[in-house]
Amino acid sequence: MDQAGVEVRRKTGGKVREKNTNESDHPTIRTPTQGRTIAVVGDVYRFLATGEDTNGKYALWEAIVPPGGGPPSHVHSREEEGFYILEGEITFHIGGERIMTTAGMFANMPVGTRHTCGRQAG
């Protein structure tokens, strides 16, 4: 293993394969009660898969958004953000446009897209 945490493995035929020892090489399975949860601006987020679980390829979480909840307007400079609505209604504000989504709908925000989303109060 070198100083960067890269383990060098030899395969048959003399070929060398490198693998970062920090990479996850096993499936991630979460039950409905598993996963770290945090509360942010009144919403509750449960992490289903983190960058550590997916070798930095993506993260996935469940968001419980109460009426009147949702993040402030923001932009992602490195990653896209996708939303799949499981139940209820979520309103997106994208570039001055208001878009209502309901259960079963999907929305994707490309890198650099200013957006906010939330549930309508009462």
N, CA, C and O atoms as a Tinker XYZ file with bonds, in Angstrom:
   488  protein
     1  N      0.855000   -1.168000    0.000000    73     2
     2  CA     0.000000    0.000000    0.000000    64     1     3
     3  C      0.899000    1.229000    0.000000    63     2     4     5
     4  O      1.886000    1.286000    0.733000    81     3
     5  N      0.545000    2.227000   -0.840000    73     3     6
     6  CA     1.348000    3.440000   -0.849000    64     5     7
     7  C      0.764000    4.475000    0.110000    63     6     8     9
     8  O     -0.240000    4.207000    0.770000    81     7
     9  N      1.380000    5.651000    0.191000    73     7    10
    10  CA     0.968000    6.666000    1.148000    64     9    11
    11  C     -0.403000    7.249000    0.850000    63    10    12    13
    12  O     -1.049000    7.765000    1.761000    81    11
    13  N     -0.866000    7.188000   -0.379000    73    11    14
    14  CA    -2.179000    7.736000   -0.740000    64    13    15
    15  C     -3.299000    6.742000   -0.486000    63    14    16    17
    16  O     -4.441000    7.000000   -0.866000    81    15
    17  N     -3.005000    5.620000    0.142000    73    15    18
    18  CA    -4.029000    4.617000    0.422000    64    17    19
    19  C     -4.345000    3.763000   -0.777000    63    18    20    21
    20  O     -5.414000    3.156000   -0.829000    81    19
    21  N     -3.445000    3.694000   -1.751000    73    19    22
    22  CA    -3.663000    2.872000   -2.926000    64    21    23
    23  C     -2.967000    1.542000   -2.728000    63    22    24    25
    24  O     -1.754000    1.478000   -2.528000    81    23
    25  N     -3.744000    0.499000   -2.786000    73    23    26
    26  CA    -3.217000   -0.844000   -2.624000    64    25    27
    27  C     -2.947000   -1.411000   -4.014000    63    26    28    29
    28  O     -3.810000   -1.349000   -4.890000    81    27
    29  N     -1.770000   -1.954000   -4.214000    73    27    30
    30  CA    -1.422000   -2.530000   -5.497000    64    29    31
    31  C     -1.597000   -4.037000   -5.384000    63    30    32    33
    32  O     -1.037000   -4.676000   -4.493000    81    31
    33  N     -2.382000   -4.595000   -6.301000    73    31    34
    34  CA    -2.632000   -6.034000   -6.299000    64    33    35
    35  C     -2.107000   -6.626000   -7.590000    63    34    36    37
    36  O     -2.217000   -6.002000   -8.646000    81    35
    37  N     -1.548000   -7.799000   -7.526000    73    35    38
    38  CA    -1.068000   -8.487000   -8.726000    64    37    39
    39  C     -2.105000   -9.521000   -9.132000    63    38    40    41
    40  O     -2.613000  -10.281000   -8.307000    81    39
    41  N     -2.401000   -9.527000  -10.411000    73    39    42
    42  CA    -3.314000  -10.518000  -10.979000    64    41    43
    43  C     -2.492000  -11.514000  -11.775000    63    42    44    45
    44  O     -1.315000  -11.286000  -12.056000    81    43
    45  N     -3.107000  -12.590000  -12.123000    73    43    46
    46  CA    -2.404000  -13.567000  -12.959000    64    45    47
    47  C     -2.040000  -12.942000  -14.279000    63    46    48    49
    48  O     -2.752000  -12.063000  -14.765000    81    47
    49  N     -0.957000  -13.371000  -14.865000    73    47    50
    50  CA    -0.493000  -12.812000  -16.132000    64    49    51
    51  C      0.406000  -11.613000  -15.930000    63    50    52    53
    52  O      0.798000  -10.973000  -16.906000    81    51
    53  N      0.749000  -11.286000  -14.684000    73    51    54
    54  CA     1.679000  -10.205000  -14.418000    64    53    55
    55  C      1.092000   -8.811000  -14.508000    63    54    56    57
    56  O      1.836000   -7.839000  -14.377000    81    55
    57  N     -0.227000   -8.664000  -14.728000    73    55    58
    58  CA    -0.836000   -7.336000  -14.799000    64    57    59
    59  C     -1.051000   -6.806000  -13.384000    63    58    60    61
    60  O     -1.404000   -7.556000  -12.474000    81    59
    61  N     -0.834000   -5.513000  -13.215000    73    59    62
    62  CA    -0.995000   -4.888000  -11.907000    64    61    63
    63  C     -2.298000   -4.102000  -11.907000    63    62    64    65
    64  O     -2.587000   -3.360000  -12.846000    81    63
    65  N     -3.073000   -4.269000  -10.859000    73    63    66
    66  CA    -4.329000   -3.541000  -10.699000    64    65    67
    67  C     -4.222000   -2.705000   -9.439000    63    66    68    69
    68  O     -3.782000   -3.192000   -8.398000    81    67
    69  N     -4.627000   -1.441000   -9.534000    73    67    70
    70  CA    -4.623000   -0.585000   -8.358000    64    69    71
    71  C     -6.045000   -0.377000   -7.881000    63    70    72    73
    72  O     -6.972000   -0.245000   -8.679000    81    71
    73  N     -6.201000   -0.350000   -6.577000    73    71    74
    74  CA    -7.506000   -0.102000   -5.982000    64    73    75
    75  C     -7.312000    0.812000   -4.793000    63    74    76    77
    76  O     -6.471000    0.545000   -3.935000    81    75
    77  N     -8.075000    1.879000   -4.730000    73    75    78
    78  CA    -8.034000    2.763000   -3.586000    64    77    79
    79  C     -8.677000    2.030000   -2.413000    63    78    80    81
    80  O     -9.825000    1.598000   -2.513000    81    79
    81  N     -7.962000    1.887000   -1.317000    73    79    82
    82  CA    -8.481000    1.137000   -0.172000    64    81    83
    83  C     -9.619000    1.868000    0.515000    63    82    84    85
    84  O    -10.306000    1.281000    1.351000    81    83
    85  N     -9.839000    3.145000    0.184000    73    83    86
    86  CA   -10.954000    3.886000    0.751000    64    85    87
    87  C    -12.242000    3.650000   -0.020000    63    86    88    89
    88  O    -13.314000    4.039000    0.445000    81    87
    89  N    -12.163000    3.017000   -1.196000    73    87    90
    90  CA   -13.348000    2.767000   -2.003000    64    89    91
    91  C    -14.202000    1.669000   -1.388000    63    90    92    93
    92  O    -13.697000    0.696000   -0.829000    81    91
    93  N    -15.501000    1.854000   -1.508000    73    91    94
    94  CA   -16.449000    0.836000   -1.065000    64    93    95
    95  C    -16.587000   -0.209000   -2.163000    63    94    96    97
    96  O    -16.776000    0.128000   -3.332000    81    95
    97  N    -16.492000   -1.459000   -1.787000    73    95    98
    98  CA   -16.655000   -2.528000   -2.771000    64    97    99
    99  C    -17.746000   -3.501000   -2.327000    63    98   100   101
   100  O    -17.733000   -4.679000   -2.686000    81    99
   101  N    -18.686000   -2.984000   -1.543000    73    99   102
   102  CA   -19.792000   -3.819000   -1.093000    64   101   103
   103  C    -21.110000   -3.059000   -1.239000    63   102   104   105
   104  O    -21.121000   -1.828000   -1.207000    81   103
   105  N    -22.203000   -3.773000   -1.398000    73   103   106
   106  CA   -23.513000   -3.128000   -1.539000    64   105   107
   107  C    -23.911000   -2.378000   -0.265000    63   106   108   109
   108  O    -23.481000   -2.725000    0.835000    81   107
   109  N    -24.723000   -1.365000   -0.432000    73   107   110
   110  CA   -25.293000   -0.631000    0.692000    64   109   111
   111  C    -26.777000   -0.958000    0.744000    63   110   112   113
   112  O    -27.505000   -0.733000   -0.222000    81   111
   113  N    -27.211000   -1.479000    1.857000    73   111   114
   114  CA   -28.625000   -1.815000    2.067000    64   113   115
   115  C    -29.080000   -1.078000    3.325000    63   114   116   117
   116  O    -28.437000   -1.181000    4.370000    81   115
   117  N    -30.166000   -0.346000    3.234000    73   115   118
   118  CA   -30.707000    0.369000    4.389000    64   117   119
   119  C    -32.163000   -0.041000    4.597000    63   118   120   121
   120  O    -32.936000   -0.124000    3.643000    81   119
   121  N    -32.524000   -0.294000    5.841000    73   119   122
   122  CA   -33.924000   -0.529000    6.184000    64   121   123
   123  C    -34.600000    0.837000    6.342000    63   122   124   125
   124  O    -33.915000    1.859000    6.351000    81   123
   125  N    -35.919000    0.872000    6.464000    73   123   126
   126  CA   -36.603000    2.161000    6.610000    64   125   127
   127  C    -36.184000    2.974000    7.836000    63   126   128   129
   128  O    -36.452000    4.175000    7.896000    81   127
   129  N    -35.540000    2.350000    8.801000    73   127   130
   130  CA   -35.121000    3.091000    9.997000    64   129   131
   131  C    -33.614000    3.340000   10.047000    63   130   132   133
   132  O    -33.123000    3.924000   11.013000    81   131
   133  N    -32.875000    2.912000    9.031000    73   131   134
   134  CA   -31.430000    3.101000    9.032000    64   133   135
   135  C    -31.017000    4.311000    8.213000    63   134   136   137
   136  O    -31.766000    4.781000    7.357000    81   135
   137  N    -29.831000    4.804000    8.482000    73   135   138
   138  CA   -29.283000    5.960000    7.779000    64   137   139
   139  C    -29.209000    7.145000    8.710000    63   138   140   141
   140  O    -30.136000    7.409000    9.476000    81   139
   141  N    -28.110000    7.852000    8.641000    73   139   142
   142  CA   -27.899000    9.036000    9.483000    64   141   143
   143  C    -28.934000   10.089000    9.120000    63   142   144   145
   144  O    -29.197000   10.313000    7.938000    81   143
   145  N    -29.519000   10.733000   10.106000    73   143   146
   146  CA   -30.485000   11.802000    9.862000    64   145   147
   147  C    -29.947000   13.121000   10.406000    63   146   148   149
   148  O    -29.257000   13.163000   11.425000    81   147
   149  N    -30.284000   14.193000    9.697000    73   147   150
   150  CA   -29.957000   15.535000   10.157000    64   149   151
   151  C    -31.157000   16.427000    9.895000    63   150   152   153
   152  O    -31.953000   16.167000    8.993000    81   151
   153  N    -31.279000   17.481000   10.689000    73   151   154
   154  CA   -32.339000   18.469000   10.493000    64   153   155
   155  C    -31.701000   19.746000    9.968000    63   154   156   157
   156  O    -30.750000   20.264000   10.553000    81   155
   157  N    -32.234000   20.249000    8.860000    73   155   158
   158  CA   -31.719000   21.474000    8.244000    64   157   159
   159  C    -32.905000   22.350000    7.864000    63   158   160   161
   160  O    -33.820000   21.888000    7.182000    81   159
   161  N    -32.904000   23.580000    8.286000    73   159   162
   162  CA   -33.957000   24.563000    8.030000    64   161   163
   163  C    -35.366000   23.976000    8.174000    63   162   164   165
   164  O    -36.247000   24.271000    7.366000    81   163
   165  N    -35.578000   23.149000    9.197000    73   163   166
   166  CA   -36.891000   22.581000    9.468000    64   165   167
   167  C    -37.201000   21.287000    8.752000    63   166   168   169
   168  O    -38.190000   20.630000    9.076000    81   167
   169  N    -36.378000   20.899000    7.781000    73   167   170
   170  CA   -36.563000   19.636000    7.065000    64   169   171
   171  C    -35.717000   18.563000    7.742000    63   170   172   173
   172  O    -34.739000   18.875000    8.422000    81   171
   173  N    -36.090000   17.308000    7.558000    73   171   174
   174  CA   -35.306000   16.187000    8.086000    64   173   175
   175  C    -34.802000   15.372000    6.904000    63   174   176   177
   176  O    -35.583000   14.947000    6.052000    81   175
   177  N    -33.492000   15.158000    6.859000    73   175   178
   178  CA   -32.851000   14.413000    5.777000    64   177   179
   179  C    -32.270000   13.120000    6.327000    63   178   180   181
   180  O    -31.564000   13.123000    7.336000    81   179
   181  N    -32.577000   12.009000    5.650000    73   179   182
   182  CA   -32.016000   10.705000    6.020000    64   181   183
   183  C    -31.140000   10.234000    4.872000    63   182   184   185
   184  O    -31.618000   10.060000    3.751000    81   183
   185  N    -29.864000   10.029000    5.149000    73   183   186
   186  CA   -28.914000    9.625000    4.123000    64   185   187
   187  C    -29.048000    8.142000    3.832000    63   186   188   189
   188  O    -28.841000    7.304000    4.709000    81   187
   189  N    -29.396000    7.827000    2.598000    73   187   190
   190  CA   -29.540000    6.439000    2.164000    64   189   191
   191  C    -28.241000    5.918000    1.576000    63   190   192   193
   192  O    -27.887000    4.756000    1.776000    81   191
   193  N    -27.532000    6.769000    0.852000    73   191   194
   194  CA   -26.213000    6.437000    0.300000    64   193   195
   195  C    -25.400000    7.723000    0.275000    63   194   196   197
   196  O    -25.871000    8.751000   -0.210000    81   195
   197  N    -24.192000    7.666000    0.793000    73   195   198
   198  CA   -23.307000    8.828000    0.800000    64   197   199
   199  C    -22.219000    8.644000   -0.254000    63   198   200   201
   200  O    -22.080000    7.567000   -0.833000    81   199
   201  N    -21.461000    9.687000   -0.495000    73   199   202
   202  CA   -20.330000    9.577000   -1.405000    64   201   203
   203  C    -19.359000    8.501000   -0.966000    63   202   204   205
   204  O    -18.725000    7.854000   -1.799000    81   203
   205  N    -19.239000    8.307000    0.327000    73   203   206
   206  CA   -18.380000    7.238000    0.852000    64   205   207
   207  C    -18.904000    5.862000    0.448000    63   206   208   209
   208  O    -18.123000    4.956000    0.157000    81   207
   209  N    -20.219000    5.710000    0.431000    73   207   210
   210  CA   -20.833000    4.430000    0.046000    64   209   211
   211  C    -20.709000    4.161000   -1.449000    63   210   212   213
   212  O    -20.671000    3.005000   -1.870000    81   211
   213  N    -20.645000    5.236000   -2.263000    73   211   214
   214  CA   -20.706000    5.100000   -3.728000    64   213   215
   215  C    -19.410000    5.502000   -4.423000    63   214   216   217
   216  O    -19.398000    5.776000   -5.623000    81   215
   217  N    -18.335000    5.533000   -3.670000    73   215   218
   218  CA   -17.037000    5.931000   -4.227000    64   217   219
   219  C    -17.094000    7.315000   -4.862000    63   218   220   221
   220  O    -16.447000    7.567000   -5.879000    81   219
   221  N    -17.871000    8.208000   -4.259000    73   219   222
   222  CA   -17.945000    9.590000   -4.723000    64   221   223
   223  C    -18.771000    9.808000   -5.969000    63   222   224   225
   224  O    -18.766000   10.909000   -6.520000    81   223
   225  N    -19.482000    8.793000   -6.432000    73   223   226
   226  CA   -20.245000    8.920000   -7.674000    64   225   227
   227  C    -21.566000    9.649000   -7.480000    63   226   228   229
   228  O    -21.997000   10.386000   -8.366000    81   227
   229  N    -22.220000    9.453000   -6.330000    73   227   230
   230  CA   -23.472000   10.152000   -6.044000    64   229   231
   231  C    -23.814000    9.994000   -4.573000    63   230   232   233
   232  O    -23.182000    9.221000   -3.854000    81   231
   233  N    -24.822000   10.735000   -4.135000    73   231   234
   234  CA   -25.393000   10.582000   -2.806000    64   233   235
   235  C    -26.908000   10.551000   -2.981000    63   234   236   237
   236  O    -27.446000   11.125000   -3.928000    81   235
   237  N    -27.580000    9.882000   -2.070000    73   235   238
   238  CA   -29.034000    9.780000   -2.144000    64   237   239
   239  C    -29.593000    9.920000   -0.740000    63   238   240   241
   240  O    -29.113000    9.285000    0.200000    81   239
   241  N    -30.616000   10.760000   -0.609000    73   239   242
   242  CA   -31.235000   10.907000    0.694000    64   241   243
   243  C    -32.725000   11.106000    0.545000    63   242   244   245
   244  O    -33.230000   11.477000   -0.515000    81   243
   245  N    -33.410000   10.848000    1.641000    73   243   246
   246  CA   -34.844000   11.068000    1.758000    64   245   247
   247  C    -35.038000   12.376000    2.512000    63   246   248   249
   248  O    -34.384000   12.607000    3.529000    81   247
   249  N    -35.923000   13.226000    2.028000    73   247   250
   250  CA   -36.207000   14.492000    2.699000    64   249   251
   251  C    -37.654000   14.511000    3.162000    63   250   252   253
   252  O    -38.573000   14.285000    2.374000    81   251
   253  N    -37.846000   14.778000    4.432000    73   251   254
   254  CA   -39.191000   14.977000    4.983000    64   253   255
   255  C    -39.355000   16.488000    5.110000    63   254   256   257
   256  O    -38.677000   17.135000    5.908000    81   255
   257  N    -40.269000   17.041000    4.308000    73   255   258
   258  CA   -40.432000   18.495000    4.229000    64   257   259
   259  C    -41.804000   18.857000    4.793000    63   258   260   261
   260  O    -42.825000   18.500000    4.207000    81   259
   261  N    -41.839000   19.563000    5.924000    73   259   262
   262  CA   -43.131000   19.941000    6.501000    64   261   263
   263  C    -43.760000   21.099000    5.728000    63   262   264   265
   264  O    -43.071000   21.757000    4.948000    81   263
   265  N    -45.050000   21.362000    5.928000    73   263   266
   266  CA   -45.676000   22.521000    5.280000    64   265   267
   267  C    -44.880000   23.787000    5.600000    63   266   268   269
   268  O    -44.526000   24.039000    6.752000    81   267
   269  N    -44.609000   24.573000    4.565000    73   267   270
   270  CA   -43.814000   25.782000    4.727000    64   269   271
   271  C    -42.315000   25.524000    4.692000    63   270   272   273
   272  O    -41.522000   26.464000    4.750000    81   271
   273  N    -41.916000   24.245000    4.598000    73   271   274
   274  CA   -40.500000   23.885000    4.620000    64   273   275
   275  C    -39.884000   23.855000    3.241000    63   274   276   277
   276  O    -40.553000   24.044000    2.225000    81   275
   277  N    -38.594000   23.613000    3.238000    73   275   278
   278  CA   -37.829000   23.545000    2.000000    64   277   279
   279  C    -36.607000   24.446000    2.100000    63   278   280   281
   280  O    -36.592000   25.381000    2.901000    81   279
   281  N    -35.587000   24.177000    1.301000    73   279   282
   282  CA   -34.363000   24.967000    1.372000    64   281   283
   283  C    -34.528000   26.348000    0.741000    63   282   284   285
   284  O    -35.423000   26.553000   -0.080000    81   283
   285  N    -33.670000   27.293000    1.121000    73   283   286
   286  CA   -33.683000   28.588000    0.445000    64   285   287
   287  C    -33.164000   28.441000   -0.983000    63   286   288   289
   288  O    -32.590000   27.411000   -1.336000    81   287
   289  N    -33.362000   29.449000   -1.782000    73   287   290
   290  CA   -32.874000   29.435000   -3.158000    64   289   291
   291  C    -31.366000   29.212000   -3.157000    63   290   292   293
   292  O    -30.634000   29.830000   -2.384000    81   291
   293  N    -30.905000   28.305000   -4.050000    73   291   294
   294  CA   -29.487000   27.964000   -4.087000    64   293   295
   295  C    -29.084000   27.444000   -5.458000    63   294   296   297
   296  O    -29.928000   27.146000   -6.303000    81   295
   297  N    -27.768000   27.340000   -5.659000    73   295   298
   298  CA   -27.180000   26.852000   -6.906000    64   297   299
   299  C    -26.115000   25.833000   -6.549000    63   298   300   301
   300  O    -25.364000   26.031000   -5.594000    81   299
   301  N    -26.040000   24.745000   -7.304000    73   299   302
   302  CA   -24.973000   23.760000   -7.138000    64   301   303
   303  C    -23.941000   23.983000   -8.237000    63   302   304   305
   304  O    -24.284000   24.045000   -9.418000    81   303
   305  N    -22.678000   24.105000   -7.842000    73   303   306
   306  CA   -21.628000   24.393000   -8.819000    64   305   307
   307  C    -20.941000   23.139000   -9.350000    63   306   308   309
   308  O    -20.213000   23.212000  -10.340000    81   307
   309  N    -21.163000   21.976000   -8.703000    73   307   310
   310  CA   -20.454000   20.756000   -9.117000    64   309   311
   311  C    -21.365000   19.587000   -9.450000    63   310   312   313
   312  O    -20.976000   18.704000  -10.215000    81   311
   313  N    -22.557000   19.561000   -8.898000    73   311   314
   314  CA   -23.400000   18.387000   -9.075000    64   313   315
   315  C    -24.812000   18.768000   -9.480000    63   314   316   317
   316  O    -25.298000   19.861000   -9.190000    81   315
   317  N    -25.449000   17.832000  -10.157000    73   315   318
   318  CA   -26.865000   17.977000  -10.453000    64   317   319
   319  C    -27.642000   17.497000   -9.233000    63   318   320   321
   320  O    -27.109000   16.775000   -8.390000    81   319
   321  N    -28.899000   17.903000   -9.147000    73   319   322
   322  CA   -29.740000   17.476000   -8.029000    64   321   323
   323  C    -31.056000   16.972000   -8.598000    63   322   324   325
   324  O    -31.738000   17.680000   -9.339000    81   323
   325  N    -31.405000   15.743000   -8.244000    73   323   326
   326  CA   -32.641000   15.144000   -8.716000    64   325   327
   327  C    -33.618000   14.956000   -7.570000    63   326   328   329
   328  O    -33.219000   14.741000   -6.425000    81   327
   329  N    -34.888000   15.040000   -7.888000    73   327   330
   330  CA   -35.956000   14.889000   -6.903000    64   329   331
   331  C    -36.992000   13.912000   -7.442000    63   330   332   333
   332  O    -37.455000   14.055000   -8.574000    81   331
   333  N    -37.355000   12.926000   -6.641000    73   331   334
   334  CA   -38.469000   12.039000   -6.967000    64   333   335
   335  C    -39.479000   12.210000   -5.848000    63   334   336   337
   336  O    -39.166000   11.951000   -4.686000    81   335
   337  N    -40.676000   12.640000   -6.181000    73   335   338
   338  CA   -41.696000   12.951000   -5.185000    64   337   339
   339  C    -42.440000   11.673000   -4.811000    63   338   340   341
   340  O    -43.108000   11.067000   -5.649000    81   339
   341  N    -42.321000   11.268000   -3.551000    73   339   342
   342  CA   -42.966000   10.040000   -3.079000    64   341   343
   343  C    -44.421000   10.260000   -2.703000    63   342   344   345
   344  O    -45.276000    9.420000   -2.985000    81   343
   345  N    -44.702000   11.396000   -2.062000    73   343   346
   346  CA   -46.084000   11.691000   -1.665000    64   345   347
   347  C    -46.253000   13.185000   -1.488000    63   346   348   349
   348  O    -45.275000   13.907000   -1.301000    81   347
   349  N    -47.481000   13.647000   -1.544000    73   347   350
   350  CA   -47.764000   15.060000   -1.357000    64   349   351
   351  C    -47.426000   15.891000   -2.584000    63   350   352   353
   352  O    -47.332000   15.377000   -3.699000    81   351
   353  N    -47.246000   17.183000   -2.355000    73   351   354
   354  CA   -46.944000   18.133000   -3.426000    64   353   355
   355  C    -45.715000   18.949000   -3.040000    63   354   356   357
   356  O    -45.578000   19.380000   -1.895000    81   355
   357  N    -44.841000   19.151000   -3.988000    73   355   358
   358  CA   -43.663000   20.003000   -3.804000    64   357   359
   359  C    -43.688000   21.051000   -4.905000    63   358   360   361
   360  O    -43.869000   20.728000   -6.079000    81   359
   361  N    -43.504000   22.310000   -4.517000    73   359   362
   362  CA   -43.465000   23.408000   -5.476000    64   361   363
   363  C    -42.016000   23.817000   -5.707000    63   362   364   365
   364  O    -41.279000   24.100000   -4.763000    81   363
   365  N    -41.622000   23.843000   -6.969000    73   363   366
   366  CA   -40.287000   24.288000   -7.359000    64   365   367
   367  C    -40.382000   25.708000   -7.893000    63   366   368   369
   368  O    -41.355000   26.065000   -8.558000    81   367
   369  N    -39.370000   26.515000   -7.600000    73   367   370
   370  CA   -39.208000   27.840000   -8.191000    64   369   371
   371  C    -37.885000   27.799000   -8.932000    63   370   372   373
   372  O    -36.817000   27.692000   -8.329000    81   371
   373  N    -37.977000   27.887000  -10.259000    73   371   374
   374  CA   -36.801000   27.755000  -11.130000    64   373   375
   375  C    -36.824000   28.911000  -12.119000    63   374   376   377
   376  O    -37.731000   29.003000  -12.946000    81   375
   377  N    -35.835000   29.791000  -12.042000    73   375   378
   378  CA   -35.739000   30.892000  -12.998000    64   377   379
   379  C    -36.995000   31.726000  -13.101000    63   378   380   381
   380  O    -37.394000   32.095000  -14.205000    81   379
   381  N    -37.626000   32.034000  -11.989000    73   379   382
   382  CA   -38.843000   32.846000  -11.999000    64   381   383
   383  C    -40.108000   32.068000  -12.311000    63   382   384   385
   384  O    -41.201000   32.634000  -12.276000    81   383
   385  N    -39.986000   30.787000  -12.615000    73   383   386
   386  CA   -41.150000   29.956000  -12.922000    64   385   387
   387  C    -41.518000   29.113000  -11.705000    63   386   388   389
   388  O    -40.645000   28.594000  -11.010000    81   387
   389  N    -42.819000   28.985000  -11.456000    73   387   390
   390  CA   -43.326000   28.170000  -10.350000    64   389   391
   391  C    -43.888000   26.886000  -10.949000    63   390   392   393
   392  O    -44.756000   26.930000  -11.821000    81   391
   393  N    -43.387000   25.728000  -10.475000    73   391   394
   394  CA   -43.817000   24.438000  -11.015000    64   393   395
   395  C    -44.258000   23.543000   -9.864000    63   394   396   397
   396  O    -43.486000   23.270000   -8.945000    81   395
   397  N    -45.506000   23.090000   -9.926000    73   395   398
   398  CA   -46.045000   22.199000   -8.892000    64   397   399
   399  C    -45.806000   20.758000   -9.312000    63   398   400   401
   400  O    -46.121000   20.379000  -10.440000    81   399
   401  N    -45.247000   19.946000   -8.405000    73   399   402
   402  CA   -45.048000   18.519000   -8.673000    64   401   403
   403  C    -45.820000   17.711000   -7.638000    63   402   404   405
   404  O    -46.051000   18.165000   -6.517000    81   403
   405  N    -46.212000   16.510000   -8.037000    73   403   406
   406  CA   -46.967000   15.624000   -7.149000    64   405   407
   407  C    -46.325000   14.237000   -7.149000    63   406   408   409
   408  O    -45.374000   13.974000   -7.885000    81   407
   409  N    -46.865000   13.368000   -6.314000    73   407   410
   410  CA   -46.336000   12.008000   -6.160000    64   409   411
   411  C    -46.138000   11.337000   -7.517000    63   410   412   413
   412  O    -47.008000   11.379000   -8.386000    81   411
   413  N    -44.967000   10.716000   -7.672000    73   411   414
   414  CA   -44.637000   10.009000   -8.898000    64   413   415
   415  C    -43.899000   10.855000   -9.922000    63   414   416   417
   416  O    -43.444000   10.333000  -10.940000    81   415
   417  N    -43.773000   12.151000   -9.669000    73   415   418
   418  CA   -43.065000   13.027000  -10.610000    64   417   419
   419  C    -41.590000   13.113000  -10.252000    63   418   420   421
   420  O    -41.194000   12.871000   -9.112000    81   419
   421  N    -40.780000   13.464000  -11.255000    73   419   422
   422  CA   -39.339000   13.597000  -11.093000    64   421   423
   423  C    -38.905000   14.955000  -11.620000    63   422   424   425
   424  O    -39.446000   15.443000  -12.613000    81   423
   425  N    -37.929000   15.568000  -10.955000    73   423   426
   426  CA   -37.350000   16.836000  -11.416000    64   425   427
   427  C    -35.837000   16.743000  -11.281000    63   426   428   429
   428  O    -35.333000   16.190000  -10.304000    81   427
   429  N    -35.113000   17.280000  -12.254000    73   427   430
   430  CA   -33.652000   17.302000  -12.207000    64   429   431
   431  C    -33.174000   18.730000  -12.420000    63   430   432   433
   432  O    -33.622000   19.410000  -13.344000    81   431
   433  N    -32.265000   19.183000  -11.565000    73   431   434
   434  CA   -31.686000   20.515000  -11.678000    64   433   435
   435  C    -30.255000   20.387000  -12.171000    63   434   436   437
   436  O    -29.401000   19.886000  -11.440000    81   435
   437  N    -29.968000   20.831000  -13.403000    73   435   438
   438  CA   -28.590000   20.792000  -13.907000    64   437   439
   439  C    -27.668000   21.694000  -13.086000    63   438   440   441
   440  O    -28.129000   22.609000  -12.403000    81   439
   441  N    -26.390000   21.432000  -13.157000    73   439   442
   442  CA   -25.389000   22.268000  -12.498000    64   441   443
   443  C    -25.629000   23.722000  -12.900000    63   442   444   445
   444  O    -25.859000   24.019000  -14.073000    81   443
   445  N    -25.576000   24.625000  -11.923000    73   443   446
   446  CA   -25.718000   26.055000  -12.205000    64   445   447
   447  C    -27.139000   26.569000  -12.236000    63   446   448   449
   448  O    -27.349000   27.757000  -12.481000    81   447
   449  N    -28.132000   25.712000  -11.994000    73   447   450
   450  CA   -29.535000   26.129000  -12.028000    64   449   451
   451  C    -29.973000   26.630000  -10.653000    63   450   452   453
   452  O    -30.009000   25.860000   -9.693000    81   451
   453  N    -30.304000   27.918000  -10.557000    73   451   454
   454  CA   -30.814000   28.453000   -9.281000    64   453   455
   455  C    -32.211000   27.906000   -9.066000    63   454   456   457
   456  O    -33.059000   27.990000   -9.954000    81   455
   457  N    -32.455000   27.343000   -7.882000    73   455   458
   458  CA   -33.759000   26.741000   -7.598000    64   457   459
   459  C    -34.037000   26.717000   -6.108000    63   458   460   461
   460  O    -33.139000   26.867000   -5.279000    81   459
   461  N    -35.277000   26.528000   -5.803000    73   459   462
   462  CA   -35.733000   26.248000   -4.458000    64   461   463
   463  C    -36.972000   25.369000   -4.595000    63   462   464   465
   464  O    -37.602000   25.326000   -5.652000    81   463
   465  N    -37.307000   24.685000   -3.540000    73   463   466
   466  CA   -38.498000   23.837000   -3.559000    64   465   467
   467  C    -39.031000   23.719000   -2.143000    63   466   468   469
   468  O    -38.301000   23.928000   -1.174000    81   467
   469  N    -40.295000   23.388000   -2.031000    73   467   470
   470  CA   -40.883000   23.230000   -0.703000    64   469   471
   471  C    -42.352000   22.912000   -0.781000    63   470   472   473
   472  O    -42.958000   22.862000   -1.851000    81   471
   473  N    -42.907000   22.695000    0.410000    73   471   474
   474  CA   -44.343000   22.443000    0.533000    64   473   475
   475  C    -45.040000   23.744000    0.900000    63   474   476   477
   476  O    -44.524000   24.552000    1.672000    81   475
   477  N    -46.202000   23.923000    0.339000    73   475   478
   478  CA   -46.999000   25.102000    0.665000    64   477   479
   479  C    -47.471000   25.021000    2.113000    63   478   480   481
   480  O    -47.854000   23.951000    2.587000    81   479
   481  N    -47.443000   26.129000    2.798000    73   479   482
   482  CA   -47.922000   26.174000    4.187000    64   481   483
   483  C    -49.434000   26.090000    4.202000    63   482   484   485
   484  O    -50.120000   26.645000    3.344000    81   483
   485  N    -49.942000   25.366000    5.219000    73   483   486
   486  CA   -51.355000   25.238000    5.517000    64   485   487
   487  C    -52.243000   25.233000    4.397000    63   486   488
   488  O    -53.457000   25.127000    4.572000    81   487
